[in-house]
Structures are given as C-alpha cells and as structure tokens.
Amino acid sequence: MRVIIQRVSSASVVVDGEIVGSCGPGLLLLVGVHRDDDSTGLMKVADKVTNMRIFNDAEGKMNLSLLDLPESERGILAVSNFTVYGNAEKSRRPSFSESAGHEKASELFAQFVSVLKETGIPVGTGVFGADMQVSLVNDGPVTLVLDVPTA
C-alpha cells in the first residue's frame, strides 16, 4: 500500500458538485493499493499513519502524532487513488500495472478506512472509483510518501 500523507488545515472531496467527505485540521491521505497487497498489513499502515510524529509541539518541533492532538483538532480524509502507483519511467504515458484491480482495491481501501475509524479519529472519504475533486490547505507544507507492503 502506498499512502501520500499531507498535513492539512482542511481538506474536502467533491463528487458531482457535492462535498462527500472532509476534515478540518489533520491528514489528507491519497491511498493506493498495490496488486500484491492483502489485508494482513492494514493495521500496520493505519498505525504508522496515526502515530507518525508530523505535528508541531509547543516548541514548534514535529513531535506530535495525530493521536496526540486534541480531538477537535484531528481528522482524516482518505481518498482512494490508484494513480499513486503510476510509473512513467519508460514512456510519457504512465503505466498503472502495479495498482490492484477495482474489486480488490475497493475492498482493501474499505477495510483500511474501517481500521482507521477504530482509532476514534473522524474519517471522511471520497467515493471509490468516482471522478473526484480534492481541495486542501497543506499545512507546512508537510507531505510524505509511505510505502508499506501489506502482503
């Protein structure tokens, strides 16, 4: 699984002109499922995301995780995104052969969101497979790429 993690002041996703998911301060996650992924490592990925120390403490140092923040200042917007596995090394048109197929990716993404919700952090999502417009205010900016094989 590959997760692009962005620390945000706010983020939202719109489908067909309507906001379907949002978060205030917290994390925007662009989540790609690899063709070899399975559900065995989803808890590991969720643990890394929610415990990653990328929020500033009182001294301005990145020492706090999402779980360390007050409840009113933490949220997640998770958006499925098969293109994070795009590979354009060999041509100008990216190949997405490393991405899981629709059915597998949809199932694993839903399981991942379920695991995230078990942490007690509010989690919004987009609509799997839909044409989505994602808006965000990147805080910092802080953007990280997390690659964790789940197979």
CNS distance restraints for C-alpha pairs under 8 A (distance, minus, plus):
assign (resid   1 and name CA) (resid  31 and name CA) 7.25 0.50 0.50
assign (resid   1 and name CA) (resid  32 and name CA) 5.78 0.50 0.50
assign (resid   1 and name CA) (resid  33 and name CA) 4.75 0.50 0.50
assign (resid   1 and name CA) (resid  34 and name CA) 5.48 0.50 0.50
assign (resid   1 and name CA) (resid  37 and name CA) 6.53 0.50 0.50
assign (resid   1 and name CA) (resid  45 and name CA) 7.91 0.50 0.50
assign (resid   1 and name CA) (resid 147 and name CA) 5.94 0.50 0.50
assign (resid   1 and name CA) (resid 148 and name CA) 5.38 0.50 0.50
assign (resid   1 and name CA) (resid 149 and name CA) 5.56 0.50 0.50
assign (resid   1 and name CA) (resid 150 and name CA) 6.30 0.50 0.50
assign (resid   2 and name CA) (resid  31 and name CA) 5.99 0.50 0.50
assign (resid   2 and name CA) (resid  32 and name CA) 5.12 0.50 0.50
assign (resid   2 and name CA) (resid  33 and name CA) 6.54 0.50 0.50
assign (resid   2 and name CA) (resid  34 and name CA) 7.45 0.50 0.50
assign (resid   2 and name CA) (resid  84 and name CA) 7.01 0.50 0.50
assign (resid   2 and name CA) (resid  85 and name CA) 7.52 0.50 0.50
assign (resid   2 and name CA) (resid 145 and name CA) 7.09 0.50 0.50
assign (resid   2 and name CA) (resid 146 and name CA) 5.62 0.50 0.50
assign (resid   2 and name CA) (resid 147 and name CA) 4.54 0.50 0.50
assign (resid   2 and name CA) (resid 148 and name CA) 6.40 0.50 0.50
assign (resid   3 and name CA) (resid  29 and name CA) 6.12 0.50 0.50
assign (resid   3 and name CA) (resid  30 and name CA) 5.53 0.50 0.50
assign (resid   3 and name CA) (resid  31 and name CA) 4.61 0.50 0.50
assign (resid   3 and name CA) (resid  32 and name CA) 6.27 0.50 0.50
assign (resid   3 and name CA) (resid  84 and name CA) 7.92 0.50 0.50
assign (resid   3 and name CA) (resid 145 and name CA) 5.90 0.50 0.50
assign (resid   3 and name CA) (resid 146 and name CA) 5.08 0.50 0.50
assign (resid   3 and name CA) (resid 147 and name CA) 6.56 0.50 0.50
assign (resid   4 and name CA) (resid  29 and name CA) 5.63 0.50 0.50
assign (resid   4 and name CA) (resid  30 and name CA) 4.99 0.50 0.50
assign (resid   4 and name CA) (resid  31 and name CA) 6.59 0.50 0.50
assign (resid   4 and name CA) (resid  84 and name CA) 7.79 0.50 0.50
assign (resid   4 and name CA) (resid 143 and name CA) 7.02 0.50 0.50
assign (resid   4 and name CA) (resid 144 and name CA) 5.82 0.50 0.50
assign (resid   4 and name CA) (resid 145 and name CA) 4.66 0.50 0.50
assign (resid   4 and name CA) (resid 146 and name CA) 6.31 0.50 0.50
assign (resid   5 and name CA) (resid  27 and name CA) 6.54 0.50 0.50
assign (resid   5 and name CA) (resid  28 and name CA) 5.98 0.50 0.50
assign (resid   5 and name CA) (resid  29 and name CA) 4.91 0.50 0.50
assign (resid   5 and name CA) (resid  30 and name CA) 6.73 0.50 0.50
assign (resid   5 and name CA) (resid  49 and name CA) 7.86 0.50 0.50
assign (resid   5 and name CA) (resid 143 and name CA) 5.54 0.50 0.50
assign (resid   5 and name CA) (resid 144 and name CA) 5.09 0.50 0.50
assign (resid   5 and name CA) (resid 145 and name CA) 6.18 0.50 0.50
assign (resid   5 and name CA) (resid 146 and name CA) 7.33 0.50 0.50
assign (resid   6 and name CA) (resid  27 and name CA) 5.56 0.50 0.50
assign (resid   6 and name CA) (resid  28 and name CA) 5.14 0.50 0.50
assign (resid   6 and name CA) (resid  29 and name CA) 6.50 0.50 0.50
assign (resid   6 and name CA) (resid 138 and name CA) 6.49 0.50 0.50
assign (resid   6 and name CA) (resid 139 and name CA) 7.83 0.50 0.50
assign (resid   6 and name CA) (resid 141 and name CA) 7.75 0.50 0.50
assign (resid   6 and name CA) (resid 142 and name CA) 5.76 0.50 0.50
assign (resid   6 and name CA) (resid 143 and name CA) 4.45 0.50 0.50
assign (resid   6 and name CA) (resid 144 and name CA) 6.56 0.50 0.50
assign (resid   7 and name CA) (resid  25 and name CA) 7.87 0.50 0.50
assign (resid   7 and name CA) (resid  26 and name CA) 5.91 0.50 0.50
assign (resid   7 and name CA) (resid  27 and name CA) 4.75 0.50 0.50
assign (resid   7 and name CA) (resid  28 and name CA) 6.51 0.50 0.50
assign (resid   7 and name CA) (resid  54 and name CA) 7.66 0.50 0.50
assign (resid   7 and name CA) (resid  55 and name CA) 7.87 0.50 0.50
assign (resid   7 and name CA) (resid 138 and name CA) 5.90 0.50 0.50
assign (resid   7 and name CA) (resid 139 and name CA) 5.40 0.50 0.50
assign (resid   7 and name CA) (resid 140 and name CA) 7.37 0.50 0.50
assign (resid   7 and name CA) (resid 141 and name CA) 7.10 0.50 0.50
assign (resid   7 and name CA) (resid 142 and name CA) 5.40 0.50 0.50
assign (resid   7 and name CA) (resid 143 and name CA) 6.56 0.50 0.50
assign (resid   8 and name CA) (resid  24 and name CA) 7.63 0.50 0.50
assign (resid   8 and name CA) (resid  25 and name CA) 5.68 0.50 0.50
assign (resid   8 and name CA) (resid  26 and name CA) 5.46 0.50 0.50
assign (resid   8 and name CA) (resid  27 and name CA) 5.53 0.50 0.50
assign (resid   8 and name CA) (resid  28 and name CA) 6.52 0.50 0.50
assign (resid   8 and name CA) (resid 136 and name CA) 6.63 0.50 0.50
assign (resid   8 and name CA) (resid 137 and name CA) 5.47 0.50 0.50
assign (resid   8 and name CA) (resid 138 and name CA) 4.44 0.50 0.50
assign (resid   8 and name CA) (resid 139 and name CA) 4.66 0.50 0.50
assign (resid   9 and name CA) (resid  24 and name CA) 5.92 0.50 0.50
assign (resid   9 and name CA) (resid  25 and name CA) 4.27 0.50 0.50
assign (resid   9 and name CA) (resid  26 and name CA) 6.53 0.50 0.50
assign (resid   9 and name CA) (resid 136 and name CA) 7.62 0.50 0.50
assign (resid   9 and name CA) (resid 137 and name CA) 5.50 0.50 0.50
assign (resid   9 and name CA) (resid 138 and name CA) 6.37 0.50 0.50
assign (resid   9 and name CA) (resid 139 and name CA) 5.58 0.50 0.50
assign (resid  10 and name CA) (resid  22 and name CA) 7.49 0.50 0.50
assign (resid  10 and name CA) (resid  23 and name CA) 5.65 0.50 0.50
assign (resid  10 and name CA) (resid  24 and name CA) 4.30 0.50 0.50
assign (resid  10 and name CA) (resid  25 and name CA) 5.31 0.50 0.50
assign (resid  10 and name CA) (resid  26 and name CA) 7.24 0.50 0.50
assign (resid  10 and name CA) (resid 136 and name CA) 5.70 0.50 0.50
assign (resid  10 and name CA) (resid 137 and name CA) 5.49 0.50 0.50
assign (resid  10 and name CA) (resid 138 and name CA) 7.67 0.50 0.50
assign (resid  11 and name CA) (resid  22 and name CA) 5.49 0.50 0.50
assign (resid  11 and name CA) (resid  23 and name CA) 5.46 0.50 0.50
assign (resid  11 and name CA) (resid  24 and name CA) 6.59 0.50 0.50
assign (resid  11 and name CA) (resid  28 and name CA) 6.65 0.50 0.50
assign (resid  11 and name CA) (resid  77 and name CA) 6.96 0.50 0.50
assign (resid  11 and name CA) (resid 134 and name CA) 7.26 0.50 0.50
assign (resid  11 and name CA) (resid 135 and name CA) 5.48 0.50 0.50
assign (resid  11 and name CA) (resid 136 and name CA) 4.09 0.50 0.50
assign (resid  11 and name CA) (resid 137 and name CA) 6.38 0.50 0.50
assign (resid  12 and name CA) (resid  19 and name CA) 6.73 0.50 0.50
assign (resid  12 and name CA) (resid  20 and name CA) 7.73 0.50 0.50
assign (resid  12 and name CA) (resid  21 and name CA) 5.66 0.50 0.50
assign (resid  12 and name CA) (resid  22 and name CA) 4.04 0.50 0.50
assign (resid  12 and name CA) (resid  23 and name CA) 6.50 0.50 0.50
assign (resid  12 and name CA) (resid  77 and name CA) 7.29 0.50 0.50
assign (resid  12 and name CA) (resid 134 and name CA) 5.78 0.50 0.50
assign (resid  12 and name CA) (resid 135 and name CA) 5.32 0.50 0.50
assign (resid  12 and name CA) (resid 136 and name CA) 6.47 0.50 0.50
assign (resid  13 and name CA) (resid  19 and name CA) 5.69 0.50 0.50
assign (resid  13 and name CA) (resid  20 and name CA) 6.00 0.50 0.50
assign (resid  13 and name CA) (resid  21 and name CA) 5.39 0.50 0.50
assign (resid  13 and name CA) (resid  22 and name CA) 6.30 0.50 0.50
assign (resid  13 and name CA) (resid 125 and name CA) 7.63 0.50 0.50
assign (resid  13 and name CA) (resid 126 and name CA) 5.87 0.50 0.50
assign (resid  13 and name CA) (resid 132 and name CA) 6.33 0.50 0.50
assign (resid  13 and name CA) (resid 133 and name CA) 5.54 0.50 0.50
assign (resid  13 and name CA) (resid 134 and name CA) 4.40 0.50 0.50
assign (resid  13 and name CA) (resid 135 and name CA) 6.32 0.50 0.50
assign (resid  14 and name CA) (resid  18 and name CA) 5.17 0.50 0.50
assign (resid  14 and name CA) (resid  19 and name CA) 4.29 0.50 0.50
assign (resid  14 and name CA) (resid  20 and name CA) 5.72 0.50 0.50
assign (resid  14 and name CA) (resid  21 and name CA) 7.34 0.50 0.50
assign (resid  14 and name CA) (resid 126 and name CA) 7.49 0.50 0.50
assign (resid  14 and name CA) (resid 132 and name CA) 5.65 0.50 0.50
assign (resid  14 and name CA) (resid 133 and name CA) 5.11 0.50 0.50
assign (resid  14 and name CA) (resid 134 and name CA) 6.46 0.50 0.50
assign (resid  15 and name CA) (resid  19 and name CA) 6.49 0.50 0.50
assign (resid  15 and name CA) (resid  20 and name CA) 6.54 0.50 0.50
assign (resid  15 and name CA) (resid 126 and name CA) 7.68 0.50 0.50
assign (resid  15 and name CA) (resid 127 and name CA) 7.43 0.50 0.50
assign (resid  15 and name CA) (resid 130 and name CA) 7.08 0.50 0.50
assign (resid  15 and name CA) (resid 131 and name CA) 6.53 0.50 0.50
assign (resid  15 and name CA) (resid 132 and name CA) 5.13 0.50 0.50
assign (resid  15 and name CA) (resid 133 and name CA) 6.69 0.50 0.50
assign (resid  16 and name CA) (resid 132 and name CA) 7.96 0.50 0.50
assign (resid  20 and name CA) (resid 124 and name CA) 7.93 0.50 0.50
assign (resid  20 and name CA) (resid 125 and name CA) 7.10 0.50 0.50
assign (resid  20 and name CA) (resid 126 and name CA) 6.01 0.50 0.50
assign (resid  20 and name CA) (resid 127 and name CA) 7.50 0.50 0.50
assign (resid  21 and name CA) (resid  77 and name CA) 6.75 0.50 0.50
assign (resid  21 and name CA) (resid 124 and name CA) 4.68 0.50 0.50
assign (resid  21 and name CA) (resid 125 and name CA) 4.97 0.50 0.50
assign (resid  21 and name CA) (resid 126 and name CA) 5.66 0.50 0.50
assign (resid  22 and name CA) (resid  76 and name CA) 7.85 0.50 0.50
assign (resid  22 and name CA) (resid  77 and name CA) 5.78 0.50 0.50
assign (resid  22 and name CA) (resid 124 and name CA) 5.51 0.50 0.50
assign (resid  22 and name CA) (resid 125 and name CA) 7.25 0.50 0.50
assign (resid  23 and name CA) (resid  27 and name CA) 7.83 0.50 0.50
assign (resid  23 and name CA) (resid  75 and name CA) 5.33 0.50 0.50
assign (resid  23 and name CA) (resid  76 and name CA) 5.85 0.50 0.50
assign (resid  23 and name CA) (resid  77 and name CA) 5.69 0.50 0.50
assign (resid  23 and name CA) (resid 122 and name CA) 7.96 0.50 0.50
assign (resid  23 and name CA) (resid 123 and name CA) 7.54 0.50 0.50
assign (resid  23 and name CA) (resid 124 and name CA) 6.62 0.50 0.50
assign (resid  24 and name CA) (resid  73 and name CA) 7.07 0.50 0.50
assign (resid  24 and name CA) (resid  74 and name CA) 7.04 0.50 0.50
assign (resid  24 and name CA) (resid  75 and name CA) 6.21 0.50 0.50
assign (resid  25 and name CA) (resid  73 and name CA) 5.32 0.50 0.50
assign (resid  25 and name CA) (resid  74 and name CA) 5.45 0.50 0.50
assign (resid  25 and name CA) (resid  75 and name CA) 6.17 0.50 0.50
assign (resid  26 and name CA) (resid  66 and name CA) 6.82 0.50 0.50
assign (resid  26 and name CA) (resid  73 and name CA) 6.79 0.50 0.50
assign (resid  26 and name CA) (resid  74 and name CA) 4.69 0.50 0.50
assign (resid  26 and name CA) (resid  75 and name CA) 4.67 0.50 0.50
assign (resid  26 and name CA) (resid  76 and name CA) 5.74 0.50 0.50
assign (resid  27 and name CA) (resid  74 and name CA) 7.85 0.50 0.50
assign (resid  27 and name CA) (resid  75 and name CA) 6.39 0.50 0.50
assign (resid  27 and name CA) (resid  76 and name CA) 4.86 0.50 0.50
assign (resid  27 and name CA) (resid  77 and name CA) 6.36 0.50 0.50
assign (resid  28 and name CA) (resid  76 and name CA) 5.86 0.50 0.50
assign (resid  28 and name CA) (resid  77 and name CA) 4.82 0.50 0.50
assign (resid  28 and name CA) (resid  78 and name CA) 6.03 0.50 0.50
assign (resid  28 and name CA) (resid  79 and name CA) 7.67 0.50 0.50
assign (resid  28 and name CA) (resid 136 and name CA) 7.90 0.50 0.50
assign (resid  29 and name CA) (resid  76 and name CA) 7.24 0.50 0.50
assign (resid  29 and name CA) (resid  77 and name CA) 6.10 0.50 0.50
assign (resid  29 and name CA) (resid  78 and name CA) 4.66 0.50 0.50
assign (resid  29 and name CA) (resid  79 and name CA) 6.02 0.50 0.50
assign (resid  30 and name CA) (resid  78 and name CA) 6.19 0.50 0.50
assign (resid  30 and name CA) (resid  79 and name CA) 5.02 0.50 0.50
assign (resid  30 and name CA) (resid  80 and name CA) 5.92 0.50 0.50
assign (resid  30 and name CA) (resid  81 and name CA) 5.72 0.50 0.50
assign (resid  30 and name CA) (resid  84 and name CA) 7.63 0.50 0.50
assign (resid  31 and name CA) (resid  78 and name CA) 6.89 0.50 0.50
assign (resid  31 and name CA) (resid  79 and name CA) 5.99 0.50 0.50
assign (resid  31 and name CA) (resid  80 and name CA) 4.84 0.50 0.50
assign (resid  31 and name CA) (resid  81 and name CA) 5.35 0.50 0.50
assign (resid  31 and name CA) (resid  82 and name CA) 7.36 0.50 0.50
assign (resid  31 and name CA) (resid  84 and name CA) 7.42 0.50 0.50
assign (resid  31 and name CA) (resid 109 and name CA) 7.61 0.50 0.50
assign (resid  32 and name CA) (resid  80 and name CA) 6.16 0.50 0.50
assign (resid  32 and name CA) (resid  81 and name CA) 5.14 0.50 0.50
assign (resid  32 and name CA) (resid  82 and name CA) 4.85 0.50 0.50
assign (resid  32 and name CA) (resid  83 and name CA) 7.13 0.50 0.50
assign (resid  32 and name CA) (resid  84 and name CA) 5.70 0.50 0.50
assign (resid  32 and name CA) (resid  85 and name CA) 6.59 0.50 0.50
assign (resid  32 and name CA) (resid  99 and name CA) 7.04 0.50 0.50
assign (resid  32 and name CA) (resid 105 and name CA) 7.87 0.50 0.50
assign (resid  33 and name CA) (resid  37 and name CA) 6.53 0.50 0.50
assign (resid  33 and name CA) (resid  82 and name CA) 6.74 0.50 0.50
assign (resid  33 and name CA) (resid  99 and name CA) 5.91 0.50 0.50
assign (resid  33 and name CA) (resid 100 and name CA) 5.61 0.50 0.50
assign (resid  33 and name CA) (resid 105 and name CA) 5.56 0.50 0.50
assign (resid  33 and name CA) (resid 108 and name CA) 7.32 0.50 0.50
assign (resid  33 and name CA) (resid 109 and name CA) 7.29 0.50 0.50
assign (resid  34 and name CA) (resid  85 and name CA) 7.35 0.50 0.50
assign (resid  34 and name CA) (resid  98 and name CA) 5.73 0.50 0.50
assign (resid  34 and name CA) (resid  99 and name CA) 4.62 0.50 0.50
assign (resid  34 and name CA) (resid 100 and name CA) 4.98 0.50 0.50
assign (resid  34 and name CA) (resid 105 and name CA) 7.90 0.50 0.50
assign (resid  34 and name CA) (resid 149 and name CA) 7.95 0.50 0.50
assign (resid  35 and name CA) (resid  97 and name CA) 7.94 0.50 0.50
assign (resid  35 and name CA) (resid  98 and name CA) 5.62 0.50 0.50
assign (resid  35 and name CA) (resid  99 and name CA) 5.05 0.50 0.50
assign (resid  35 and name CA) (resid 100 and name CA) 3.69 0.50 0.50
assign (resid  35 and name CA) (resid 101 and name CA) 6.89 0.50 0.50
assign (resid  36 and name CA) (resid 100 and name CA) 7.25 0.50 0.50
assign (resid  36 and name CA) (resid 150 and name CA) 7.91 0.50 0.50
assign (resid  36 and name CA) (resid 151 and name CA) 6.24 0.50 0.50
assign (resid  37 and name CA) (resid 100 and name CA) 7.77 0.50 0.50
assign (resid  37 and name CA) (resid 149 and name CA) 6.42 0.50 0.50
assign (resid  37 and name CA) (resid 150 and name CA) 4.94 0.50 0.50
assign (resid  37 and name CA) (resid 151 and name CA) 4.71 0.50 0.50
assign (resid  38 and name CA) (resid  42 and name CA) 8.00 0.50 0.50
assign (resid  38 and name CA) (resid 108 and name CA) 7.07 0.50 0.50
assign (resid  38 and name CA) (resid 150 and name CA) 5.63 0.50 0.50
assign (resid  38 and name CA) (resid 151 and name CA) 5.04 0.50 0.50
assign (resid  39 and name CA) (resid 108 and name CA) 6.42 0.50 0.50
assign (resid  39 and name CA) (resid 111 and name CA) 7.55 0.50 0.50
assign (resid  39 and name CA) (resid 150 and name CA) 6.53 0.50 0.50
assign (resid  39 and name CA) (resid 151 and name CA) 7.30 0.50 0.50
assign (resid  40 and name CA) (resid 150 and name CA) 5.88 0.50 0.50
assign (resid  40 and name CA) (resid 151 and name CA) 6.31 0.50 0.50
assign (resid  41 and name CA) (resid  45 and name CA) 6.48 0.50 0.50
assign (resid  41 and name CA) (resid 148 and name CA) 7.96 0.50 0.50
assign (resid  41 and name CA) (resid 149 and name CA) 7.22 0.50 0.50
assign (resid  41 and name CA) (resid 150 and name CA) 4.09 0.50 0.50
assign (resid  41 and name CA) (resid 151 and name CA) 6.61 0.50 0.50
assign (resid  42 and name CA) (resid  46 and name CA) 6.20 0.50 0.50
assign (resid  42 and name CA) (resid 111 and name CA) 7.66 0.50 0.50
assign (resid  42 and name CA) (resid 112 and name CA) 5.79 0.50 0.50
assign (resid  42 and name CA) (resid 115 and name CA) 7.32 0.50 0.50
assign (resid  42 and name CA) (resid 150 and name CA) 6.37 0.50 0.50
assign (resid  43 and name CA) (resid  47 and name CA) 5.95 0.50 0.50
assign (resid  43 and name CA) (resid 112 and name CA) 7.65 0.50 0.50
assign (resid  43 and name CA) (resid 115 and name CA) 6.43 0.50 0.50
assign (resid  44 and name CA) (resid  48 and name CA) 6.20 0.50 0.50
assign (resid  45 and name CA) (resid  49 and name CA) 6.22 0.50 0.50
assign (resid  45 and name CA) (resid 148 and name CA) 6.58 0.50 0.50
assign (resid  46 and name CA) (resid  50 and name CA) 6.11 0.50 0.50
assign (resid  46 and name CA) (resid 112 and name CA) 7.15 0.50 0.50
assign (resid  46 and name CA) (resid 115 and name CA) 6.71 0.50 0.50
assign (resid  46 and name CA) (resid 116 and name CA) 5.77 0.50 0.50
assign (resid  47 and name CA) (resid  51 and name CA) 5.86 0.50 0.50
assign (resid  48 and name CA) (resid  52 and name CA) 5.62 0.50 0.50
assign (resid  50 and name CA) (resid  65 and name CA) 6.41 0.50 0.50
assign (resid  50 and name CA) (resid  66 and name CA) 5.42 0.50 0.50
assign (resid  50 and name CA) (resid  67 and name CA) 6.14 0.50 0.50
assign (resid  50 and name CA) (resid 116 and name CA) 8.00 0.50 0.50
assign (resid  51 and name CA) (resid  65 and name CA) 4.89 0.50 0.50
assign (resid  51 and name CA) (resid  66 and name CA) 6.30 0.50 0.50
assign (resid  51 and name CA) (resid  67 and name CA) 6.42 0.50 0.50
assign (resid  52 and name CA) (resid  64 and name CA) 7.65 0.50 0.50
assign (resid  52 and name CA) (resid  65 and name CA) 5.16 0.50 0.50
assign (resid  52 and name CA) (resid  66 and name CA) 7.26 0.50 0.50
assign (resid  53 and name CA) (resid  62 and name CA) 6.04 0.50 0.50
assign (resid  53 and name CA) (resid  63 and name CA) 5.04 0.50 0.50
assign (resid  53 and name CA) (resid  64 and name CA) 4.60 0.50 0.50
assign (resid  53 and name CA) (resid  65 and name CA) 4.17 0.50 0.50
assign (resid  53 and name CA) (resid  66 and name CA) 7.48 0.50 0.50
assign (resid  54 and name CA) (resid  62 and name CA) 4.87 0.50 0.50
assign (resid  54 and name CA) (resid  63 and name CA) 6.33 0.50 0.50
assign (resid  54 and name CA) (resid  64 and name CA) 6.05 0.50 0.50
assign (resid  54 and name CA) (resid  65 and name CA) 6.00 0.50 0.50
assign (resid  54 and name CA) (resid  66 and name CA) 7.97 0.50 0.50
assign (resid  54 and name CA) (resid 142 and name CA) 7.72 0.50 0.50
assign (resid  55 and name CA) (resid  61 and name CA) 7.66 0.50 0.50
assign (resid  55 and name CA) (resid  62 and name CA) 4.93 0.50 0.50
assign (resid  55 and name CA) (resid  63 and name CA) 6.15 0.50 0.50
assign (resid  55 and name CA) (resid  64 and name CA) 4.82 0.50 0.50
assign (resid  55 and name CA) (resid  65 and name CA) 5.93 0.50 0.50
assign (resid  55 and name CA) (resid  66 and name CA) 7.16 0.50 0.50
assign (resid  56 and name CA) (resid  60 and name CA) 4.90 0.50 0.50
assign (resid  56 and name CA) (resid  61 and name CA) 4.93 0.50 0.50
assign (resid  56 and name CA) (resid  62 and name CA) 4.33 0.50 0.50
assign (resid  56 and name CA) (resid  63 and name CA) 5.89 0.50 0.50
assign (resid  56 and name CA) (resid  64 and name CA) 6.02 0.50 0.50
assign (resid  57 and name CA) (resid  61 and name CA) 5.49 0.50 0.50
assign (resid  57 and name CA) (resid  62 and name CA) 6.29 0.50 0.50
assign (resid  57 and name CA) (resid  63 and name CA) 5.73 0.50 0.50
assign (resid  57 and name CA) (resid  64 and name CA) 5.99 0.50 0.50
assign (resid  64 and name CA) (resid  68 and name CA) 5.72 0.50 0.50
assign (resid  64 and name CA) (resid  69 and name CA) 7.21 0.50 0.50
assign (resid  65 and name CA) (resid  69 and name CA) 6.90 0.50 0.50
assign (resid  66 and name CA) (resid  74 and name CA) 6.17 0.50 0.50
assign (resid  66 and name CA) (resid  75 and name CA) 7.99 0.50 0.50
assign (resid  67 and name CA) (resid  74 and name CA) 7.69 0.50 0.50
assign (resid  67 and name CA) (resid 121 and name CA) 7.82 0.50 0.50
assign (resid  69 and name CA) (resid  73 and name CA) 6.16 0.50 0.50
assign (resid  69 and name CA) (resid  74 and name CA) 6.29 0.50 0.50
assign (resid  70 and name CA) (resid  74 and name CA) 6.78 0.50 0.50
assign (resid  71 and name CA) (resid 121 and name CA) 7.63 0.50 0.50
assign (resid  74 and name CA) (resid 121 and name CA) 6.79 0.50 0.50
assign (resid  74 and name CA) (resid 122 and name CA) 7.52 0.50 0.50
assign (resid  75 and name CA) (resid 121 and name CA) 5.83 0.50 0.50
assign (resid  75 and name CA) (resid 122 and name CA) 5.11 0.50 0.50
assign (resid  75 and name CA) (resid 123 and name CA) 6.09 0.50 0.50
assign (resid  75 and name CA) (resid 124 and name CA) 7.98 0.50 0.50
assign (resid  76 and name CA) (resid 121 and name CA) 7.15 0.50 0.50
assign (resid  76 and name CA) (resid 122 and name CA) 6.27 0.50 0.50
assign (resid  76 and name CA) (resid 123 and name CA) 4.72 0.50 0.50
assign (resid  76 and name CA) (resid 124 and name CA) 6.18 0.50 0.50
assign (resid  77 and name CA) (resid 123 and name CA) 5.70 0.50 0.50
assign (resid  77 and name CA) (resid 124 and name CA) 4.63 0.50 0.50
assign (resid  77 and name CA) (resid 125 and name CA) 5.45 0.50 0.50
assign (resid  77 and name CA) (resid 126 and name CA) 7.89 0.50 0.50
assign (resid  78 and name CA) (resid 113 and name CA) 7.30 0.50 0.50
assign (resid  78 and name CA) (resid 123 and name CA) 6.99 0.50 0.50
assign (resid  78 and name CA) (resid 124 and name CA) 6.22 0.50 0.50
assign (resid  78 and name CA) (resid 125 and name CA) 4.88 0.50 0.50
assign (resid  78 and name CA) (resid 126 and name CA) 6.96 0.50 0.50
assign (resid  79 and name CA) (resid 125 and name CA) 5.55 0.50 0.50
assign (resid  79 and name CA) (resid 126 and name CA) 5.26 0.50 0.50
assign (resid  79 and name CA) (resid 127 and name CA) 7.75 0.50 0.50
assign (resid  79 and name CA) (resid 128 and name CA) 7.75 0.50 0.50
assign (resid  80 and name CA) (resid 109 and name CA) 6.87 0.50 0.50
assign (resid  80 and name CA) (resid 126 and name CA) 7.20 0.50 0.50
assign (resid  80 and name CA) (resid 127 and name CA) 7.89 0.50 0.50
assign (resid  80 and name CA) (resid 128 and name CA) 6.05 0.50 0.50
assign (resid  80 and name CA) (resid 129 and name CA) 7.63 0.50 0.50
assign (resid  82 and name CA) (resid  86 and name CA) 7.58 0.50 0.50
assign (resid  82 and name CA) (resid  96 and name CA) 7.50 0.50 0.50
assign (resid  82 and name CA) (resid  99 and name CA) 5.87 0.50 0.50
assign (resid  82 and name CA) (resid 100 and name CA) 7.71 0.50 0.50
assign (resid  83 and name CA) (resid  96 and name CA) 6.77 0.50 0.50
assign (resid  83 and name CA) (resid  99 and name CA) 7.75 0.50 0.50
assign (resid  85 and name CA) (resid  96 and name CA) 6.07 0.50 0.50
assign (resid  85 and name CA) (resid  98 and name CA) 6.04 0.50 0.50
assign (resid  85 and name CA) (resid  99 and name CA) 5.77 0.50 0.50
assign (resid  86 and name CA) (resid  94 and name CA) 5.43 0.50 0.50
assign (resid  86 and name CA) (resid  95 and name CA) 5.49 0.50 0.50
assign (resid  86 and name CA) (resid  96 and name CA) 4.82 0.50 0.50
assign (resid  86 and name CA) (resid  97 and name CA) 7.86 0.50 0.50
assign (resid  86 and name CA) (resid  98 and name CA) 7.55 0.50 0.50
assign (resid  86 and name CA) (resid  99 and name CA) 7.83 0.50 0.50
assign (resid  87 and name CA) (resid  94 and name CA) 5.00 0.50 0.50
assign (resid  87 and name CA) (resid  95 and name CA) 5.14 0.50 0.50
assign (resid  87 and name CA) (resid  96 and name CA) 6.54 0.50 0.50
assign (resid  88 and name CA) (resid  92 and name CA) 5.80 0.50 0.50
assign (resid  88 and name CA) (resid  93 and name CA) 6.12 0.50 0.50
assign (resid  88 and name CA) (resid  94 and name CA) 4.31 0.50 0.50
assign (resid  88 and name CA) (resid  95 and name CA) 6.38 0.50 0.50
assign (resid  89 and name CA) (resid  94 and name CA) 7.86 0.50 0.50
assign (resid 100 and name CA) (resid 104 and name CA) 6.19 0.50 0.50
assign (resid 100 and name CA) (resid 105 and name CA) 5.38 0.50 0.50
assign (resid 101 and name CA) (resid 105 and name CA) 5.88 0.50 0.50
assign (resid 102 and name CA) (resid 106 and name CA) 5.88 0.50 0.50
assign (resid 102 and name CA) (resid 129 and name CA) 7.78 0.50 0.50
assign (resid 103 and name CA) (resid 107 and name CA) 6.27 0.50 0.50
assign (resid 104 and name CA) (resid 108 and name CA) 6.19 0.50 0.50
assign (resid 105 and name CA) (resid 109 and name CA) 5.85 0.50 0.50
assign (resid 106 and name CA) (resid 110 and name CA) 6.15 0.50 0.50
assign (resid 106 and name CA) (resid 128 and name CA) 6.58 0.50 0.50
assign (resid 107 and name CA) (resid 111 and name CA) 6.26 0.50 0.50
assign (resid 108 and name CA) (resid 112 and name CA) 6.05 0.50 0.50
assign (resid 109 and name CA) (resid 113 and name CA) 6.24 0.50 0.50
assign (resid 110 and name CA) (resid 114 and name CA) 6.22 0.50 0.50
assign (resid 111 and name CA) (resid 115 and name CA) 6.27 0.50 0.50
assign (resid 112 and name CA) (resid 116 and name CA) 6.27 0.50 0.50
assign (resid 113 and name CA) (resid 117 and name CA) 6.22 0.50 0.50
assign (resid 113 and name CA) (resid 123 and name CA) 7.34 0.50 0.50
assign (resid 114 and name CA) (resid 118 and name CA) 6.47 0.50 0.50
assign (resid 115 and name CA) (resid 119 and name CA) 7.25 0.50 0.50
assign (resid 116 and name CA) (resid 120 and name CA) 7.75 0.50 0.50
assign (resid 116 and name CA) (resid 121 and name CA) 7.20 0.50 0.50
assign (resid 116 and name CA) (resid 123 and name CA) 7.18 0.50 0.50
assign (resid 117 and name CA) (resid 121 and name CA) 5.94 0.50 0.50
assign (resid 117 and name CA) (resid 122 and name CA) 6.53 0.50 0.50
assign (resid 117 and name CA) (resid 123 and name CA) 6.13 0.50 0.50
assign (resid 126 and name CA) (resid 130 and name CA) 7.97 0.50 0.50
assign (resid 126 and name CA) (resid 132 and name CA) 7.14 0.50 0.50
assign (resid 127 and name CA) (resid 132 and name CA) 7.58 0.50 0.50
assign (resid 138 and name CA) (resid 142 and name CA) 6.90 0.50 0.50
